[in-house]
Amino acid sequence: MRRVAILICFLLIVGWAVPSAGASGGYRIVVDKSTNTLTLYQNGTELRSYPVATGRSPRLTPEGTFPIVIKVVNPSWKNVPGGVPQNPLGKRWLGLSVRGDDGTTYGIHGTNRPDSIGTYASHGCIRMRNADVAELFRIIPVGTPVTIVNKSSKHALARSNDVRLPVRSADGTLWITPAAANIRLGPSFHTDILTRLPRGTQLSVTGKSGSWYRVIWQGGCGFVHQSVVRSNPPARHGLPDTVTIAPQAAKVRTAPSFHAPVLRWMKQGTPLPVFGMYGDWYEIRTGDETGYVHRSVVREW
């Protein structure tokens, strides 16, 4: 599906990319496909509402919450240079990271067909009038979360994410503390779960609503409850930062026990970051997974 979207959107973003601005400043965007409107909020207060065009069919414009990861002035499209009247992307591009990508597949952009605004006309991207997207571009920073919903679907905005809850600007870094924690679409235990992240995952804070943090991680943007995160890196307690596999190969297990299932085999010399110690077992990270390796098969560095 992603390859199809790339081929259809024909994105060749070679314009001027605006560098990351860090936290979202309390801004949030909601795109409602059922009415083809884009609404900008700041700290839960509605600031602007714009008409947009979305996908020709419901499946083309993805639903969920995605961060803006790139801003481009005068994006190019195929062989059409940026900034010319013939360019179908208009004069601004706000790229969304939908599946952890770099923001060049789906985006909010201008158009050379203002007559299409308010209709279902795109191949997945969100079209705006050039003047409207230029105004939005000036206001919001990189990192702003964009929630795309269809109120007529079971993922109605009122059920999935109450954007009227006050979300104040905040920043910082958090780490997941339990074995795994839910990241949710909105600041409530009643909202949809976007993903589960393992212990030790680092999160960048962009806002706070009550006991919930709005965070960005490598795969997207969502909310995490304060009970499952901490603001300091895992305590070291004299542990090494890294251990290295000593024999030709060694087992990494799902729990600190020789009876636990094998998560994977690791080759000699593989470095593993240490996050804790359980008896004679090191708690380590391999990729996005938390595992355990016995101290008898590693070297400490």
N, C-alpha and C positions, 0 to 999 in steps of 0.2 A: 504493500500500500504506500509505503514511504517513497519507493522508487517511482511509483506512478505519479505521486504528487510532485516529485522533483521534475519529472519529465513534462508534466502538464503545466506547472507553474513557470517553467523555463527561467529559473532565477540565475542570473549572473550578476552578483552584487559586487561591483567594482567602483562604486562611488566613494565618497568620503565617509568613513565609519567613525562614529562618535565613541570615544572611550567610555568604559564603565564608570558610572557615577556612584556605585556602592548601594547604599540603602535606598528604598523606594520613596522616602519622604512622606509616607502615609498615603500615597496614591494607590488606587486600585481601579481597574477597568473591568466592566461587565459587558459582554456582548450577548444580546438575546436574539437568537436566530428566529424565534417565532414572530418577532416584530421588526427584525432587521434594524436594531438600534444599538448604539455603543454609548455607554454611560460611564463617565469619569467621576470617581469618588475621591475625597481626601479625608482620612480619619472618620469614615462613615458618613460624611456629608456629600450629597450630590453637587457637583460643580458644573458639569456640562453633559449634554446629551446630543448625539449626532446620528443621522441616518446612515446606514451602511448597506453594502451588498455582501451576501454570503454565498455559500456553495449552491450549485445548481440542484444538488440533491442533499438530503440531511446528513449523509455519511461523509461528504467531502470536507466540510468544516468540522474539525474535531472538537469534542466537548471535554471540558476539564479546566484545570487551572495551570497556566503556563507563564513563565517569566519572560519579559522582554530582555533579550540578551545582546541585541545589536541595534544601532540606529544609523541609518545611511541617508545622506543627502544626495539626491539625483542618482538613484540606482539605475544601472543598465539592465537591459532585457534582451537576451539573444544578441543580435547584431545591431540593436537600436541603442544609441548612446543615451546616457542619462540627461535629463533636463529638457529634452526636445518634446514638442507637442505629440509626436507619434508614439511616445513611450507609454505602454499600457500600465506601468507601475507608478506613473505620476512622478512627483518630485520628492517623496519621502518614503522610507521603508523602516518599519518597526518590526524586527524579526523575533519570532516566538520560538522558544526551545520546547518543542512538543514531545519529543522522545529523547531528550538529552542531546539534541543536535545543536548546530551552531547558529541557528536562526535564519537559515537561507532556504528553508522549505516552506514554512507557513509564516505569514506576516500580515500586518496592518499596513496598507499602502494607499497611495493616491490612484488616480485613474485618468485615462484620456476619454472615458465614456461616462460622463456624469449622468447620462440618462439611465444608466444601470443601477444607480444608487436607490436603495429601497426594494430591490428585487433579488431574486436568487439567480445569480449570473456568473459567479466565479468558479474556479476549479478547486477551491478550498481556502484561499486567502480571504481577507476581510478588506473590502474596498471602501474608501472614503473619498469625498470631494477633496480636491487638492488643497483648498483653503482650510478645510476642517482638519486634515491630517497634519498640515503645517502647524496649526495652532496646538494640536495635541502633542506634536513632536517637541515643541518649545517647552511644554509644561512638564512632561513626565521624564524621569531618568531611567537609565538602564536598571533592571531589577524589578520594575513595576510588574506585579502579577496581573494577568489577564484571565478572567473566568468566562468561558464560553458555555452558554446553556441554551436549552430549548424549553421554554416554559410549558409547552404542550407535551413534553416527554415526561417520563417518570423521574427524571433528574431535574425537577423544577427548581428554580432559583430559591424559592421560599423554603424548600426542603433541604437543598444541598448546601447553601451557603448564604447566610444572612449578612449581606455586606453593610447593613445599617448598624451592625454592632460596631462601636467605636474601636478603631485600630489606630493607636498612636504610633508615631515614628519611633524607632529604636534601632540599635545596631549592637554588634558584638558577635561572639562565637560561642556555640554550645556543642556538647558532645552527648550522644545517646548513652544512657547508663544501663538499662536492662539488656537481656540477650537480644531483644528486638522491640521496636516501638512503632506504633501507628503514626503515620503522617496523614492528616485529614484535610478535606477540601475547605472547611471553615473552622472557626474557633468554637467547636462544640463536639461533644461525644456523639451527637445525633447526626453529624454530617458524614458523608461518604469517606471511606478510607482510600487515599490515593496510592499508598505504598507502605511497606514495612521496611524499616532500616535497621541494620544490625548494630550491636554495641560498638561504641567507639567512632561511629560515623560523625564527621564534623559538619555542623550546620552554620550558615551565616544568617544572622538575625536581621530582618528588615522592618519589623513592627511588633507590637504587643497589644493583645486584647484580653483584659482580665488576666486569667491564669494561663493564657495561650500565647505562644510565640509564633509570629509569621516568619518562616525561614525559607532559605534557598539552599539546595544541595545540588550535586552534579546533575541529577535527573529531573529537577523541576522546582516547584514552589508550592508550599502548603503551610499547615498549622500543626504544631506539636505542643502537647500539654507540658507544663513546667515540672510535673512530677517525674518525667522520664528523661530529663536532661540535666546537665550540670554546666556551669559556666567556666570550669577549669578543666584542663586536660586530666586524664586519668592519673591518679596518684602513683608515683613511681615506687616509693617505699624501698629504695635501694635496688630495684630491678634494673637489668640492662635495657637499653632502648631497643636492641635488636638481638635475636639469636640466629644462628646459622646451622642448617642441617649438617651433621657430622658424617654419618655413614653414606653409602652410595645412594640410599633412598630411605625415607622414613615416613611413617603414617601420621597424618594430622587427623584428629578425631573430633566428633561433634560435641563431646563432653569430656571432662577430665577423668577418664577411666579407660582401662584397657578393654573393657566390655562395651564401650560406646562404639557406634558405627564409624567407619572410616570416612572422613570427609573427602580426603584426597591424599595421594602420595606426593611427596616433595623430593626433588633431587638434591644430591650433595652440593653444599655451597649456597643453597637458596636462603636469602636473608628474610627473616620474618619479624615484623614489628611487634613488640611485647606490650600488652595492655593490662596484664594482671598475672597473679600466681595463685594456683589452687593446689596446695600440697606440693607435690613434685611435678606439677603440670603448669606449663606456661600458656596463658591465654594470648593468642596471636590473631592477626588478620591476614587473610589471603584473598586478594581481590576484594569483593564486597562481603565476604563471609567471615564469621568468627569461628575459630577452631582452637584445638588444644594439642600441644605436643609435649611429650615427656622429656624431662631434663636430661635423661640418659642418652638422647639421640641428637643433642644440639651442643654447640659451642656458644659461650657467652662473649659478647664484644662490648 
